[in-house]
Amino acid sequence: MNENNELPFSQVLSALFESERLPVHLVYRLSDLSTEQIDMFRSTWPEVDIDRRSAIARHMADIAEESYLVNFDSVCGFLFQDDAPAVRLAALDTVWDSTETALIPRILTLFQQDEDMNVRAAAARSLAHFILLAEWGELDPAHTDHLVDVLLGEYEKSTTSLEVKRAVLEAVAAAGGGRISDHITDAYHDGPFELQLSAVFAMGNTADERWLPILEEELESTSPEMRAEAARAIGAIGDAKGIDALQQLLSDEDTEVLVAAINALGQIGGERAFQILTELGEDPDFEEHYDVIDEALDEMDWTLGEFELFNYGEDDDEDLLDELRLN
């Protein structure tokens, strides 16, 4: 048994809360806590220094982003009440892919009542995941039907901050509907630049190809940030009609734009995108981006579900393309 798992939980908390240097490896022990353990955590946590609380919460978020094997839901549900905005933000970042519906009302409370605008925006983005799960049929809509109305109600207030408006627009996009489409259109045409970026992001989240002409036009924007956002949105929509426009970005001088185009091709997939990416992977001019190209091919591999695209060689490319043509 791992030595870290043999350590009694009371000693784990003592080390996390009191040691001179934070033992990051022990943060993993806050995953899947029993009722007794979460009670121990709650009783001791308020006494911990705010900087240490923030550091622990941020490490939890980092771990959750990298690993699907941890579950910090019970801890985060408690941390939503922490006095420090940094802790509440980190807790919201930690539950980015949670399916625990008991968290929904707690996150919604943060969205509606928190005094910190960044926390409220983060809460909206956390709720987006549950809306998306419902749209995919992986969550009973009864848990989320009211969320879109609550979020849009806040969006439509004149007093709502720009940061919260951006988060809401991005969050509700997956739910679709005329009201949401109207807000996306209005934000794109009439909003400040930051809200226009969120409108473009939202277009991608709708997965609706009718936004493609606008997105392709924005690929020629003078703003690298907008070009990158538009490329990401085209990738999220996943329609092969966007490949030609994305290919033009592969000569973009801005690294963020180039990386966004490569990732988008990986999301769209198919024979043509595969051919473009494999050619890039053999082009010495793109050597510094080989890792990104491999990740895009990996994305394509995951989507196809049955083709091995890593470690390809010249002899393998033609065979794999033949397989793709048959499909």
N, C-alpha and C positions, 0 to 999 in steps of 0.2 A: 504494500500500500504506500502511496505517496506520503512522504513525511509531512507535507503541508496538511493533508487530510487527517492525519493522526492527531494533530494539535487540537486540543479542546477549544470549543468555540469561544469560551470566555477569554482564552489566551489570544485567540485570533483578534478579538476586538481590542484587547489591551495593546497588542502590537500595532494594529491599524491606527488606533486613536492616540497612543502615547509615545511610541518609539521615536527616536530622534530623526531617523530617516524613514519615510513611508515605505513599508514592504509591499510593493505593488503586487507581487505574486499572490499575496493573501486577499486581495480584493476579489479574486475568483471565488473565495469562500462565502461571499455575500450572495451567491447565486442559489436559487431553490432552497430558501430558508424554511425551516419548520416553524410552527406557531411559537414554540418556545424560543427559538433563536431570534425571530423577528421581535419578540417581546424584549429580549435582552438588548437587541440593537436599539430599539426605541427608547429604552430607559437610560441608555448611556449616551446616545448621540447628542442630545442638547448640551452636554457638558464639553463637547469637543470644540476646539478652537475653529473659528470660521474659515481660516485659510486651509486647515487640515480637512474640514468638511468639504470645502470646494474641490480640493485636490482629489479626495476619494471619489466624489461624485463624478468628476471629469474622467477619472480612470475607468470608472464603470461604463461611461458612455463610449470611451475608446475601445474597451474590450467588447462591448455589445456590437459595435460596428464591425469588428473583425471576426467574431465567433458567433455561430448559431447555436452553440452548445450551452450557453449561459442564459439564465432567466433571472433578471433583477426586478421583476414586476412588484413583488411584495415590498422590497426596499423602496423603490421609486414611488409607490403609492403613498408612502410615509414622507418621503423627501419633498413631495409636492407642497407640503406645509412648512418647509424650512423657511427661516427668516431671511436667508440670503438669496437674492435673485440668481446668483451664479449657480447655487445648488439646485434651485428649481429648474433652471435652464438645462443643466447637465442631466437631471432626472428625465426631463422631456426628451432630450436627445437619446437617452438610453433605451426608451421604449419605442423607438422609431419603427420596429416591425412587430410589436406585440399584438397578440390576438386576444388578450385578456379584456373582455368587454366590461368588467368591473371598473377598469380604469377610465372608461369614457366619461362618466359623470364628473369624476375628479378633474380630468383634463378640461372638460367644458367649464367647470367652475373657475379654473385658472384663466381660461380665455375670456370669461365674462367679468371677472372680478379682480384679477391681479392688478396691482398698482404699477407694475413694471411693464412697459409696452413691449419690450423684447420678449418677456415671458409670455405675454398674450399672443404675440406672433408665433412663437415656438409652439404654443398650445394648438394654434390653428393648424400648423404643419403636422403636428402629431395626430390630430383628428383626421387629416387627409388620408392617412394609412387605413383607418377604419372605413372611411367612405369608399376607398378603392377596393377593399376586401368585400364589401357589400356588393359593389358593382360586378365583381368577379364571381359572385355567388358563393363566396367562402364564409360569409357572415350573414346572419339573419338581418334583413333590412330593418326589422323592428328596433334594432339597436342604433340605427344610424339615420332613419327617416327624418328625424327632427333636426339633425345636425346641420344640414344644408340651410334650412330656414333660419336657424339661429346665427350661423356664420354670415349669411347674406344680409340678415337684419342688421348686423354690426357693420358690414361693408357699406351699407346704404346710408349710414349716419354721417352727417357732415363733420362731426367732431372726431371721427375715428382717424387715428394716425396713419400716415402713409405706410409705415412698416407693417401694421396690422392689415391694412387693405391689401397689400401685396400678398401677404401670407394667405389671406382668405381666398383671394382670386385663384391662387395656385391650388389651394386645398379643394375647392368645390368643383374644379373643372371636370374631374372624372365622372361626376354625377350627371353632367350634360343637362339639356333642357334649354328652352328658349330664354328664360330669365338669365341663366348663366352665360349663354352665348351673347346676349345683349350687353352684359357687363364686360365681357371680354372685348367685344367690338368697340364699345365706348372707351374703355381703358386704352386700347391700342391707338385709337384715333385722337382722343382728346386728353389723355392723361399725361402727367409728367413723365420724363424719360424712364425713371425707375419703375413706374407702373406699366409703361409700355413693355419693358422687359418681362414683367410678370405676366402680362397679357400673352406675350409670345410663348412663355413657359406653359401657360394654361392651354394654349392652342395644342401644344404637344400632348398634354395630359388628357385632352378630350379624345385622342386617337381618331379624330375625324379628318379625313383627307381633304375636306373642303377648305381647310386653312392653308393647304400647300401653296397656292399662288402667292399669298401674303408672305409666307415663310421663305419661299424661294427669292422673292423680291428683297427681303431683309438680309439674305446672304450677300448682297451687294452693298449693304449699309457701310457708311464711313466709320461706324463704331465697331471696333473689334468685339466688344462685349455683346453687341446686338447680333453680329454675325455668328458668334459662338452659340448664343442662346437659340437662334433660329436653327442652327445645325442640330443642336440637341433635340429641339422640338420635332424636326423632321425625322430624326431617328426614333423618337418616342411614338410617332404616328406609324412608322414601320412600313410605309408604302414605297414600293420600288420606283414609283414615278419620281421620287426625290433624288435618286442616285446621280443622275446627270448633273444636277445643281451642286450636290455635295462634292462630286469629283473636281469641280472647279476650285473648291476651297483647298485642295491638296497642295496648291502652290501658294497659299496664303502666308504672308510673312509673320503673322502673329501665331505664336505657338499654341495659345489657348484655342484659337479658331481651328487650327490644323488638327489638334487632338480631338476636338469636338466632332469634326468631320469624320475622322477615322472611327471613333466610337459609334457614330451614327450609322456608318456603313455596316459595322458589326451587328447593330441592332436590326437593321433592315434585312440583312442576310440575302441568301439566294446566290445563284451562279455568278452573276455579274459582280456583285459586291465581293464575293470570295476571290474572283480573279483580280480585281483591283487591289485588294489587300495583300494577296500573295505576291503580286508584282512589286508592291511597295516594300514588302519584306525582303525582297532580293535586291532592292535599289540602295546602293551605298550612300546616296544622298539623304536617305531616311534612316541611317543607322542609329542616330540618337533617339529615334522613335520606335525602334524595333519592339521594345517591351509593350508599348501602347498597341502596336499592330497585333502582337501576339494575344493581348487581352481582348482585342476586338474579334479576333478569330475564335478565341475561346467562347466569347459571347455567342457567336454564330453557331459554334459547336453545341453549346448548351441548348440553343433554340431548336436546332435540327434534331438533337436528341440521339442521333445514331451515327454521326460521322466524326471521325477523329481528325481534327485539323491541325493539332500541334505536331511539331517535329516532322513537318512535311518536307519532302525533298523533290528534286526535279522529276524523278521517276514516279513519285506518288501523285503529283499535281494532276496529271492528265487522267489517271484512273479515277481520282476523286471528282474531277469535273464531269467525267462520264456518268458517275453515279448521280451527281446533282442534276444532270440533264434528264436522266430517267425519272426524276421526281418533279 
